[in-house]
């Protein structure tokens, strides 16, 4: 049988998302769940998508593969290689879903079918995305369970989801996602509700899979410590928009958007002086009643009249680091306008 995924170093497809906007019809009218989301992902790269609940992280993942149902309408472009996924018909999308791009959904006890064995659920994915015969599919299932670290896989094949622990169910979900040998894995909070020890095991597993399979990944989480361990770059979402993005080290060392600064200040730190944790005042806005201008302004101590009137664009501040904040952009323009000796340039 062929390997699970292209060998390390093999050129894979890039993901390039531009201006992705998703509107959903509800009983109270149409809401904009995400707006003008742009991101890129290279083969083998891991991008963290963070933010409070309701910020649009999960909707973004589902929008990439048009998994939100008939009430949702997405515009913009989702370029996977030389194909725009938003312009493909359902038949062609099914060719890509699960085989080239796979998804791990939240809460495996809900996502896994409780009345089907683990073998049957992985086998369904193999039937859909490979031309293996029955014996080959069984062998591949054993390989997948071994790859994700489930001990005694031969004995556990015919077990049901409720017979596995939370961490083992999450590993089964990863095995189902890997069945089609995807080049890109969309992981929707796969470590949520797991204890710290199991969470650490899942993170190490994902890092090992990235190295062995050269698989790109978008990892949705609200846990910044997971981002620090796992991701190469991070995008911070608030009220359906990306408000800051950049390399993980840069964002953690020097967050530029007030919302990102608030998230960082709320994380406990080891060593040094003991200081009280800070919190962000207020609550995230309802998507059905977003404030005008910058959506974060009701909770922001830097807000000005401009923030109430205009939505700040996501502008590059330095190499690979961008933020959407009028306050930051004004300070950057001032800094760039200064000569090295501190004098202002004259027009």
C-alpha positions in Angstrom: 0.0 0.0 0.0 1.1 3.6 -0.6 2.4 5.8 2.3 -0.2 7.8 4.2 1.0 11.1 2.7 3.7 12.5 0.4 7.2 12.1 1.8 8.8 14.9 3.7 10.1 17.5 1.2 7.5 16.7 -1.5 5.9 19.9 -2.8 2.4 20.3 -1.5 -0.4 22.7 -2.2 -0.5 26.2 -0.6 -3.7 27.5 0.9 -4.4 31.2 0.1 -7.6 32.7 1.5 -8.5 36.2 0.4 -11.4 38.3 1.7 -13.4 35.4 3.0 -16.8 36.6 4.2 -19.6 34.3 5.4 -23.2 35.5 6.0 -25.8 33.2 7.7 -29.6 33.6 7.5 -31.2 33.3 10.9 -34.7 33.8 12.3 -33.7 37.4 13.2 -32.2 38.1 9.8 -28.9 37.7 8.1 -25.7 38.0 10.3 -22.1 38.3 9.2 -20.3 35.5 11.0 -16.8 36.3 9.5 -15.7 39.2 7.4 -12.7 39.9 5.1 -10.7 37.0 6.5 -7.4 36.5 4.7 -4.7 34.0 5.5 -2.1 31.8 3.9 -0.6 28.4 4.8 2.5 26.8 3.3 2.9 22.9 3.2 4.0 21.6 6.6 3.2 24.8 8.4 0.9 25.1 11.5 -1.2 28.2 11.9 -3.0 28.9 15.2 -6.4 30.6 15.1 -7.2 32.0 18.5 -9.9 34.2 20.1 -12.8 34.1 22.6 -15.8 32.0 21.9 -18.0 33.4 19.2 -15.0 35.2 17.5 -15.5 33.2 14.2 -12.8 30.6 14.5 -14.9 27.5 13.8 -17.0 29.3 11.2 -13.8 30.1 9.3 -12.7 26.4 9.2 -16.1 25.3 8.0 -16.3 28.1 5.4 -13.1 26.8 3.8 -14.8 23.6 2.9 -18.4 25.0 2.6 -19.7 22.9 5.5 -22.2 25.4 6.9 -25.3 24.3 5.1 -27.7 26.0 2.8 -28.4 29.0 5.1 -24.8 30.2 4.8 -23.3 32.1 1.9 -19.5 32.6 1.5 -17.8 35.1 -0.8 -14.1 35.9 -1.4 -11.7 33.2 -2.5 -10.2 30.0 -1.0 -7.4 29.0 -3.3 -6.1 25.5 -2.7 -3.3 25.1 -5.2 -4.8 26.3 -8.5 -8.5 25.7 -7.5 -10.8 28.1 -5.8 -12.9 26.0 -3.4 -15.7 28.5 -3.2 -16.3 28.2 -6.9 -16.3 24.4 -7.0 -19.5 22.4 -7.2 -20.5 19.9 -4.5 -19.2 17.0 -6.5 -15.7 18.4 -6.8 -15.7 19.6 -3.2 -16.4 16.0 -2.1 -13.3 15.0 -4.0 -11.2 17.3 -1.9 -12.9 17.0 1.5 -11.4 14.2 3.5 -8.8 13.3 0.8 -6.8 16.5 0.4 -8.2 18.6 3.2 -9.5 16.8 6.4 -11.1 18.2 9.5 -11.1 17.2 13.2 -14.4 18.4 14.7 -14.9 19.6 18.3 -15.9 17.1 21.0 -15.2 13.5 19.6 -18.0 12.0 21.7 -20.5 14.0 19.6 -18.6 13.8 16.3 -18.1 10.0 16.4 -21.1 7.8 15.8 -21.9 6.1 19.1 -23.5 3.0 17.4 -20.6 2.3 15.0 -17.4 0.6 15.9 -14.1 2.5 15.5 -13.2 0.1 12.6 -16.4 0.9 10.8 -16.0 4.6 11.1 -12.4 4.6 9.8 -13.4 2.1 7.1 -16.1 4.5 5.8 -13.5 7.2 5.2 -11.2 4.7 3.5 -14.1 3.5 1.3 -14.8 7.1 0.2 -11.2 8.2 -0.4 -9.2 5.1 -1.5 -9.7 2.1 -3.9 -8.4 -0.4 -1.3 -10.1 -3.8 -1.0 -11.5 -5.0 2.3 -8.3 -6.6 3.5 -6.3 -3.6 2.6 -8.7 -1.2 4.4 -8.5 -3.3 7.6 -4.7 -3.2 7.4 -4.7 0.5 6.8 -7.0 1.0 9.8 -4.5 -0.9 12.0 -1.7 1.3 10.7 -3.7 4.5 11.4 -4.6 3.5 15.0 -0.9 2.6 15.5 0.2 5.9 14.0 -1.9 7.9 16.5 -0.7 5.9 19.4 -3.6 3.6 20.3 -2.1 0.5 22.0 -3.2 -3.0 21.1 -5.0 -1.7 18.0 -6.0 -5.2 16.8 -8.0 -5.7 19.9 -9.6 -2.3 19.9 -10.8 -2.3 16.3 -14.3 -3.5 17.2 -14.7 -1.2 20.3 -17.3 1.6 20.3 -16.5 5.3 21.1 -17.8 5.1 24.7 -15.3 2.3 25.4 -12.4 4.8 24.9 -11.2 7.5 27.2 -11.4 11.1 26.1 -7.8 11.2 24.9 -8.2 8.0 23.0 -11.4 9.2 21.3 -9.5 12.3 20.2 -6.8 10.0 18.7 -9.5 8.0 16.9 -10.8 11.3 15.4 -7.3 12.1 14.2 -7.1 8.6 12.7 -10.4 9.1 10.8 -9.1 12.5 9.5 -5.8 10.9 8.3 -7.5 8.0 6.5 -7.6 9.9 3.2 -3.9 11.0 3.5 -4.7 14.8 3.5 -2.2 17.5 2.8 -4.0 19.9 5.1 -5.6 19.2 8.5 -8.2 21.6 10.0 -8.3 21.0 13.8 -11.2 22.6 15.6 -10.2 22.7 19.3 -9.0 19.1 19.5 -7.5 19.5 23.0 -10.5 21.3 24.6 -11.9 19.5 27.7 -8.8 17.2 27.9 -6.7 17.2 31.1 -3.2 18.7 30.9 -1.4 15.3 30.5 -3.6 14.1 27.6 -3.4 17.5 26.0 0.4 17.3 26.0 0.2 13.9 24.4 -2.1 15.2 21.6 0.2 18.1 20.9 3.2 15.9 20.7 1.3 13.5 18.4 0.3 16.4 16.0 3.9 17.7 15.9 5.1 14.2 15.1 2.5 13.8 12.3 3.6 17.1 10.9 7.2 16.0 10.7 6.4 12.5 9.4 3.7 13.4 6.9 4.7 17.0 6.0 1.1 18.0 6.6 -0.1 21.6 7.0 -2.5 22.4 9.8 -4.9 25.1 11.0 -5.3 24.7 14.7 -8.3 26.4 16.4 -8.0 27.0 20.1 -8.5 29.5 22.9 -5.4 28.3 24.8 -2.4 30.4 24.1 -0.1 27.9 25.8 -1.0 25.3 23.2 -0.3 27.9 20.4 3.2 28.5 21.9 4.0 24.8 21.9 2.5 23.8 18.5 2.2 26.7 16.0 4.5 28.5 13.7 2.2 31.5 13.1 -0.9 32.7 14.9 -3.9 34.8 13.8 -6.1 36.4 16.4 -9.8 36.8 15.7 -12.3 39.1 17.2 -16.0 39.6 16.2 -15.5 37.7 12.9 -12.3 39.5 11.8 -8.6 38.8 12.1 -7.2 41.7 14.2 -3.6 40.6 14.4 -1.4 37.9 12.8 2.3 37.0 12.7 5.0 34.5 13.8 4.2 33.1 17.2 7.4 34.4 18.8 6.8 37.9 17.5 3.2 38.0 18.7 4.1 36.7 22.1 7.0 39.1 22.6 5.3 42.1 21.2 1.6 42.0 20.7 0.4 45.1 19.0 -3.4 45.0 19.1 -5.1 45.9 22.4 -7.2 42.7 22.2 -4.1 40.5 21.8 -2.4 42.4 24.6 -5.4 41.7 26.8 -5.3 38.0 25.9 -1.5 37.8 26.8 -2.0 39.6 30.1 -4.6 37.1 31.1 -2.2 34.2 30.9 -0.4 33.1 34.1 3.4 33.2 33.9 6.0 31.1 35.7 8.8 32.7 37.6 9.4 36.4 38.4 7.2 38.6 40.6 3.8 37.4 41.4 1.2 39.7 39.8 -2.6 39.5 39.6 -4.0 38.3 36.3 -5.6 41.0 34.2 -8.8 40.6 32.3 -10.5 42.3 29.3 -13.4 44.5 30.5 -16.8 43.7 29.0 -17.9 40.9 26.8 -17.7 40.1 23.0 -20.4 41.7 21.0 -23.3 39.9 19.4 -22.7 39.2 15.7 -26.3 40.4 15.2 -25.5 43.8 16.6 -21.9 44.7 16.0 -20.8 48.2 17.1 -19.8 50.6 14.4 -16.2 51.2 13.5 -13.7 48.9 15.3 -15.7 46.1 17.0 -13.3 46.1 19.9 -13.7 49.8 20.8 -16.3 49.3 23.6 -13.7 47.3 25.5 -10.6 49.2 24.5 -8.8 51.8 26.6 -7.2 53.4 23.6 -10.4 54.2 21.7 -10.8 57.5 19.9 -13.4 59.1 17.7 -11.8 57.5 14.7 -12.3 54.0 16.3 -16.0 54.6 16.6 -16.3 55.6 12.9 -14.0 53.5 10.8 -13.1 49.8 10.7 -9.3 49.6 10.9 -7.7 47.6 8.0 -5.2 44.8 8.7 -1.9 46.5 7.8 1.6 45.0 7.9 3.7 46.5 10.7 6.9 44.5 10.1 7.9 41.4 8.3 5.0 38.9 8.6 3.4 40.9 11.4 0.1 42.7 10.8 -2.5 44.4 13.1 -5.8 46.1 12.6 -5.8 49.0 15.0 -5.9 52.8 14.4 -3.8 53.4 17.4 -1.0 51.1 16.4 -1.0 52.3 12.8 -0.8 55.9 13.9 2.2 55.2 16.0 3.8 53.2 13.2 3.3 56.1 10.8 4.9 58.5 13.3 7.8 56.2 13.8 8.4 55.8 10.1 8.2 59.6 9.6 11.1 60.2 12.0 14.6 60.4 10.7 17.3 58.2 12.5 18.3 61.3 14.5 14.8 61.8 15.7 13.9 64.7 13.4 10.6 64.6 11.4 10.8 64.3 7.7 9.4 67.3 5.8 7.0 66.8 3.0 
